[in-house]
């Protein structure tokens, strides 16, 4: 037979678990989104840096520069797919139009 205090203890445990689950579920979502945005921005900035380095070391029309242009394009595309915006490293701002120039470093 279940005693009254055991039933109250089980109910308290259940309610505490439900509250904890709710807090973790809703509390973690904004941080994940913020981390995704930050990661996207860093990915584009890194690709921009790598392209500039390749141009400086190997020349504007080198195989290395071409590869880094492709990497930059991929980083911008990924941001666009995931967030419908992309990071403009030159202007240091988010852009909401898919209007980047694939040949802006040629």
Secondary structure as the mmCIF struct_conf table of DSSP 4:
data_model
#
loop_
_struct_conf.conf_type_id
_struct_conf.id
_struct_conf.beg_label_comp_id
_struct_conf.beg_label_asym_id
_struct_conf.beg_label_seq_id
_struct_conf.end_label_comp_id
_struct_conf.end_label_asym_id
_struct_conf.end_label_seq_id
HELX_RH_AL_P HELX_RH_AL_P1 UNK A 4 UNK A 58
TURN_TY1_P TURN_TY1_P1 UNK A 60 UNK A 61
BEND BEND1 UNK A 62 UNK A 62
HELX_RH_AL_P HELX_RH_AL_P2 UNK A 63 UNK A 83
BEND BEND2 UNK A 84 UNK A 84
STRN STRN1 UNK A 86 UNK A 88
TURN_TY1_P TURN_TY1_P2 UNK A 89 UNK A 92
STRN STRN2 UNK A 93 UNK A 95
BEND BEND3 UNK A 97 UNK A 98
TURN_TY1_P TURN_TY1_P3 UNK A 102 UNK A 105
#
